[in-house]
Amino acid sequence: MARRPALRARIQGFGTLGRTNDLGHQTESRMGPAFFGQLVTGPRRKLKYDAAVLFGLNHNTPTTTVRFELEYETN
């Protein structure tokens, strides 16, 4: 069985469409490098993680956003 790399690099982006009665205005958009991985901690158990540094793409979005997510899965 082929092993997946412990850490994978990707591009991640998030955005909003704005309020439904004012579509396209007051939107937020951010994009940047992200890293994803997982560690097998036992039979049918794993720890998944991802982190990103996202940069604002318009004036309504913060200049920089740092995010991190940690997830523990059991089956």
Contact map, one row per residue, 1 for C-alpha under 8 A:
111000000000000000000000000000000000000000000000000000000000000000000000000
111100000000000000000000000000000000000000000000000000000000000000000000000
111110000000000000000000000000000000000000000000000000000000000000000000000
011111000000000000000000000000000000000000000000000000000000000000000000000
001111110000000000000000000000000000100000000000000000000000000000000000000
000111110000000000000000000000000000111000000000000000000000000000000000000
000011111000000000000000000000000011110000000000000000000000000000000000000
000011111100000000000000000000000011100000000000000000000000000000000000000
000000111110000000000000000000001111000000000000000000000000000000000000000
000000011111000000000000000000001111000000000000000000000000000000000000000
000000001111100000000000000000111100000000000000000000000000000000000000000
000000000111110000000000000000111100000000000000000101000000000000000000000
000000000011111000000000000011110000000000000000000001000000000000000000000
000000000001111100000000000111100000000000000000000000000000000000000000000
000000000000111110000000001111000000000000000000000000000000000000000000000
000000000000011111000000001110000000000000000000000000000000000000000000000
000000000000001111100011101100000000000000000000000000000000000000000000000
000000000000000111110111111100000000000000000000000000000000000000000000000
000000000000000011111111110000000000000000000000000000000000000000000000000
000000000000000001111110000000000000000000000000000000000000000000000000000
000000000000000000111110000000000000000000000000000000000000000000000000000
000000000000000001111111100000000000000000000000000000000000000000000000000
000000000000000011111111100000000000000000000000000000000000000000000000000
000000000000000011100111111000000000000000000000000000000000000000000000000
000000000000000011100111111000000000000000000000000000000000000000000000000
000000000000000001100001111100000000000000000000000000000001000000000000000
000000000000001111000001111110000000000000000000000000000001100000000000000
000000000000011111000000011111000000000000000000000000011101100000000000000
000000000000111100000000001111100000000000000000000000011100100000000000000
000000000000111000000000000111110000000000000000000001111000100000000000000
000000000011110000000000000011111000000000000000000001111000000000000000000
000000000011100000000000000001111100000000000000000111100000000000000000000
000000001111000000000000000000111110000000000000000111000000000000000000000
000000001111000000000000000000011111000000000000011110000000000000000000000
000000111100000000000000000000001111100000000000011100000000000000000000000
000000111100000000000000000000000111110000000001111000000000000000000000000
000011110000000000000000000000000011111000000001110000000000000000000000000
000001100000000000000000000000000001111100000111100000000000000000000000000
000001000000000000000000000000000000111110000111000000000000000000000000000
000000000000000000000000000000000000011111101110000000000000000000000000000
000000000000000000000000000000000000001111101110000000000000000000000000000
000000000000000000000000000000000000000111111100000000000000000000000000000
000000000000000000000000000000000000000111111000000000000000000000000000000
000000000000000000000000000000000000000001111100000000000000000000000000111
000000000000000000000000000000000000000111111110000000000000000000000001111
000000000000000000000000000000000000011111011111000000000000000000000001110
000000000000000000000000000000000000011110001111100000000000000000000111100
000000000000000000000000000000000001111000000111110000000000000000000111100
000000000000000000000000000000000001110000000011111000000000000000011110000
000000000000000000000000000000000111100000000001111100000000000000011100000
000000000000000000000000000000000111000000000000111110000000000001111000000
000000000001000000000000000000011110000000000000011111000000000001110000000
000000000000000000000000000000011100000000000000001111100000000111100000000
000000000001100000000000000001111000000000000000000111110000000111100000000
000000000000000000000000000001110000000000000000000011111000011110000000000
000000000000000000000000000111100000000000000000000001111110111110000000000
000000000000000000000000000111100000000000000000000000111110101000000000000
000000000000000000000000000110000000000000000000000000011111100000000000000
000000000000000000000000000000000000000000000000000000011111110000000000000
000000000000000000000000011100000000000000000000000000000111110000000000000
000000000000000000000000001111000000000000000000000000011111111000000000000
000000000000000000000000000000000000000000000000000000110011111110000000000
000000000000000000000000000000000000000000000000000000111000111110000000000
000000000000000000000000000000000000000000000000000011110000011111000000000
000000000000000000000000000000000000000000000000000011110000011111100000000
000000000000000000000000000000000000000000000000001111000000000111110000000
000000000000000000000000000000000000000000000000001111000000000011111000000
000000000000000000000000000000000000000000000000111100000000000001111100000
000000000000000000000000000000000000000000000000111000000000000000111110000
000000000000000000000000000000000000000000000011110000000000000000011111000
000000000000000000000000000000000000000000000011100000000000000000001111100
000000000000000000000000000000000000000000001111000000000000000000000111110
000000000000000000000000000000000000000000011111000000000000000000000011111
000000000000000000000000000000000000000000011100000000000000000000000001111
000000000000000000000000000000000000000000011000000000000000000000000000111
